[in-house]
Amino acid sequence: MEKGRVKRLSALIIMALLVLLSSCVTRSPLGDEQYFQALGLDGQFVITVNADLLDVGKYVDTSDKAVSYIADRMGRLSIALYDPNGGSISTDFSEFDYYGALEGDYSKSLINSALSLSSLFTKQKDDDSKLKFFVDNDSGLEVAVPTKGIILFSSTNVVDNYRQTYTSERVSNISSDDAARLAAAQIGVYVSNPRTMVDLGFEITKASLDNIESILLVMNDDIISVDFRIKSEELANSFSVLIKAGYVGNLRKNGEKIDVASLKRMFTQELSTVSVNDMPLSKEMKDSIESIVFSLLDAI
């Protein structure tokens, strides 16, 4: 075979391999750990979206090429929201600070180059961590790409995000079992010692909220399942009665039929954990959850 043909064939093979490799799903740089496991400090409202199961393009405007690049290559969005003033039970998440990550098939060099050239961002560097990051001149949003496959962001301090979730200082606050359930859902929500809650029609009082150790919610299409882990079995008994009464009250208010057998399957209790299993979401409930997720994504 002629040398020229050999060179051309070798080049074609290399190009084909590069295309195949670039099209593969990017594995998390954290290995078996989920990025969002380092979120979930007390009071934080953690949301993780599996973009492989949910069409993000339906909820954000992808006409802009930069937005389209991010949305098309996204595998997961994870975000922690928290009230900077602490102690509030407000559900107006627009007032909350946040930090998190976009995970997917992202090029570190491409995104850093685009941010460097953009007049909308100012480039900075943290001397201690050596992390380079970019600050949006209008909103103050901070963005960093520590390696390919992950984009860190924060409304206040992306260096803290980097230290807490990506360096040797990282600590997992969400168990592997809980993380697996959250990761497998279209949308997963987790909160430890909650100070706020999305309205799911249960009418959870402030006093009841104080008795909850953690909430784990998974949503797929129009169905949700929720585990409420309560501080004691006795308190769980009272909580179970409360949320069932709230749910039944809403059914009666809406003139819907009450199926006792279905309610027994839907609401269960095991020791101090009260579970809501495969509950159909009303349009209002679904809109409430999705509006929080995608208003944040739109802002990012």
C-alpha positions in Angstrom: 0.0 0.0 0.0 1.4 3.4 -0.9 2.6 5.6 2.0 0.2 8.4 1.1 -2.8 6.1 1.3 -1.5 4.6 4.6 -1.3 8.1 6.1 -4.8 9.0 4.8 -6.2 5.8 6.2 -4.6 6.4 9.6 -6.0 9.9 9.7 -9.5 8.6 8.9 -9.3 6.0 11.6 -8.1 8.6 14.2 -10.9 11.0 13.1 -13.5 8.2 13.4 -12.3 7.4 16.9 -12.4 11.0 18.0 -16.0 11.3 16.7 -17.0 8.1 18.6 -15.3 9.2 21.8 -16.9 12.7 21.6 -20.3 11.2 21.2 -20.1 9.0 24.2 -21.9 10.0 27.4 -19.4 11.8 29.6 -18.9 10.0 32.9 -19.0 12.0 36.1 -15.5 13.2 37.1 -16.5 12.2 40.6 -16.6 8.5 39.7 -19.3 6.5 41.5 -20.4 9.5 43.6 -23.1 11.8 42.4 -22.2 15.4 42.4 -25.4 16.3 44.2 -24.5 14.1 47.2 -22.3 16.9 48.5 -25.3 19.2 48.5 -28.1 18.7 51.1 -26.9 20.7 54.1 -29.6 21.3 56.6 -32.3 23.5 55.3 -31.1 23.3 51.7 -33.7 22.5 49.0 -31.8 20.2 46.6 -33.2 19.6 43.1 -31.7 17.2 40.5 -32.9 16.9 37.0 -32.1 13.9 34.8 -31.9 15.5 31.4 -31.6 12.0 29.7 -35.2 11.3 30.9 -36.7 14.8 30.6 -36.6 17.0 27.5 -35.1 20.2 28.8 -35.6 21.9 25.5 -39.3 22.0 26.1 -38.8 24.3 29.1 -36.0 26.7 28.0 -35.5 28.8 24.8 -32.8 27.1 22.8 -32.9 29.5 19.9 -29.6 30.9 21.2 -26.6 28.8 20.1 -24.9 28.9 23.5 -28.1 27.8 25.3 -28.7 25.1 22.7 -25.1 23.8 23.2 -25.7 23.6 27.0 -29.2 22.0 26.8 -28.3 19.5 24.0 -25.3 18.1 25.9 -26.7 18.2 29.4 -27.0 14.9 31.3 -28.0 16.4 34.7 -28.7 19.6 36.4 -28.3 19.7 40.2 -28.9 22.7 42.4 -29.2 23.6 46.1 -31.4 26.5 47.1 -31.1 28.1 50.5 -32.5 31.2 52.3 -29.5 33.5 53.0 -31.4 34.9 55.9 -32.1 31.5 57.4 -35.2 30.4 59.3 -37.7 31.4 56.6 -40.5 29.1 55.5 -41.1 31.1 52.4 -41.7 29.2 49.2 -40.7 32.1 47.0 -37.5 30.5 45.8 -36.7 33.5 43.6 -35.4 35.1 46.9 -33.1 32.2 47.6 -29.3 31.9 46.9 -28.2 28.8 45.0 -25.3 26.8 43.8 -24.9 23.6 41.8 -23.6 22.0 38.6 -24.5 21.2 35.0 -23.1 17.8 34.0 -22.8 16.5 30.5 -20.7 16.3 27.4 -19.0 19.7 27.9 -15.6 20.8 26.7 -13.6 22.7 29.3 -11.5 24.6 26.7 -14.5 25.5 24.5 -16.6 26.9 27.4 -13.7 28.7 29.0 -12.8 30.3 25.7 -16.4 31.4 25.0 -16.6 32.9 28.5 -13.2 34.6 28.1 -14.3 36.2 24.8 -17.7 37.3 26.1 -18.2 40.9 27.1 -20.9 39.8 29.6 -18.4 38.0 31.9 -15.3 39.1 33.9 -12.6 36.5 34.4 -11.2 36.0 37.9 -8.9 33.6 39.8 -8.9 32.4 43.3 -5.3 32.4 44.6 -5.8 29.7 47.2 -7.6 27.1 45.1 -6.1 28.3 41.8 -9.6 28.1 40.3 -10.4 30.3 37.4 -13.9 31.5 37.2 -16.2 34.0 35.5 -18.7 36.5 36.9 -21.7 37.7 35.0 -21.5 41.5 35.0 -25.2 42.0 35.3 -26.5 39.2 37.6 -23.4 38.4 39.6 -23.7 34.6 38.6 -20.3 32.9 39.0 -19.3 30.0 36.7 -16.3 27.7 36.7 -15.3 24.7 34.6 -12.8 22.7 36.7 -12.6 19.9 34.2 -14.5 18.6 31.1 -18.0 17.3 31.7 -19.0 19.7 34.6 -19.9 23.3 34.9 -20.1 24.7 38.4 -22.2 27.8 39.2 -23.2 29.9 42.2 -25.3 33.0 42.8 -22.7 34.1 45.3 -19.5 32.1 45.6 -18.5 29.5 43.1 -15.1 28.9 44.9 -17.1 27.7 47.9 -19.1 25.4 45.6 -15.8 24.0 44.2 -14.3 23.4 47.6 -17.5 21.8 49.1 -18.4 19.6 46.1 -15.3 18.9 44.1 -12.1 19.0 46.2 -10.8 16.7 49.0 -13.0 18.8 51.4 -16.0 17.2 49.8 -18.4 15.4 52.2 -21.5 13.4 51.1 -24.6 14.6 52.8 -27.0 12.4 50.9 -26.7 8.6 51.2 -25.9 6.3 48.3 -29.3 4.7 48.5 -31.1 8.0 48.4 -28.9 9.3 45.7 -29.7 6.3 43.5 -33.4 6.9 43.8 -33.0 10.6 43.1 -30.7 10.0 40.1 -33.1 7.5 38.5 -36.1 9.9 38.5 -36.8 12.7 36.0 -36.8 15.1 38.8 -35.6 14.4 42.4 -35.9 16.6 45.4 -34.2 16.2 48.8 -34.2 18.4 51.9 -32.7 17.7 55.3 -34.4 19.4 58.3 -36.6 21.4 56.0 -37.5 25.0 56.5 -39.7 25.2 53.4 -41.7 22.9 51.2 -43.2 22.9 47.7 -47.0 22.9 47.9 -48.1 19.3 47.2 -51.6 19.7 48.6 -50.9 18.3 52.0 -51.1 21.6 53.9 -48.1 20.8 56.1 -47.9 23.2 59.0 -44.8 24.9 60.4 -45.0 22.8 63.5 -45.2 19.6 61.4 -42.3 20.8 59.3 -40.1 21.1 62.4 -40.7 17.4 63.1 -39.3 16.3 59.7 -35.7 15.0 59.6 -35.7 14.7 55.8 -37.9 14.6 52.7 -37.1 12.6 49.6 -39.3 13.2 46.5 -39.1 11.6 43.1 -41.2 12.7 40.1 -41.7 10.9 36.8 -44.2 12.3 34.3 -47.3 13.0 36.3 -46.5 10.8 39.3 -44.6 11.5 42.5 -43.5 9.4 45.5 -42.4 11.0 48.7 -40.7 9.7 51.9 -41.1 11.9 55.0 -38.6 10.8 57.7 -40.0 12.0 61.0 -38.1 12.5 64.2 -40.0 9.7 66.1 -42.6 7.0 65.4 -45.1 8.8 67.6 -44.8 12.0 65.6 -44.9 10.0 62.4 -48.3 8.6 63.4 -49.7 12.1 63.8 -48.1 13.3 60.6 -49.6 10.4 58.6 -53.0 11.4 59.8 -52.4 15.1 59.0 -51.3 14.6 55.4 -54.0 12.0 54.6 -56.6 14.4 56.0 -55.2 17.2 53.9 -55.2 15.1 50.7 -58.8 13.9 51.3 -59.9 17.4 52.1 -58.6 18.6 48.7 -60.3 15.7 46.9 -63.7 16.7 48.6 -63.1 20.3 47.8 -62.6 19.4 44.1 -65.6 17.1 44.1 -63.5 14.0 43.4 -64.4 10.5 44.4 -62.6 9.1 47.5 -61.3 5.5 46.9 -60.4 4.1 50.4 -58.5 1.1 49.0 -56.4 3.4 46.8 -55.7 5.7 49.8 -54.4 2.8 51.8 -51.9 1.9 49.0 -50.9 5.5 48.5 -50.2 6.4 52.2 -48.1 4.0 54.1 -46.0 4.1 57.3 -43.0 2.1 58.4 -41.8 3.1 61.9 -40.9 6.8 61.6 -41.1 7.0 57.8 -44.4 8.2 56.2 -44.5 7.5 52.5 -46.7 8.7 49.7 -46.6 6.2 46.9 -47.3 6.9 43.2 -49.5 9.9 43.8 -51.0 11.5 40.6 -50.0 15.1 40.4 -52.5 17.8 39.7 -51.6 20.2 37.0 -51.1 22.9 39.7 -48.7 20.7 41.6 -46.7 19.7 38.6 -46.5 23.3 37.4 -45.3 24.3 40.9 -42.4 21.9 40.8 -41.4 22.5 37.2 -41.6 26.3 37.4 -39.0 26.2 40.2 -36.7 24.0 38.3 -36.9 25.6 34.9 -37.0 29.2 36.1 -33.6 28.5 37.8 -32.3 26.8 34.6 -33.4 29.8 32.6 -31.6 32.2 34.9 -28.4 30.1 34.8 
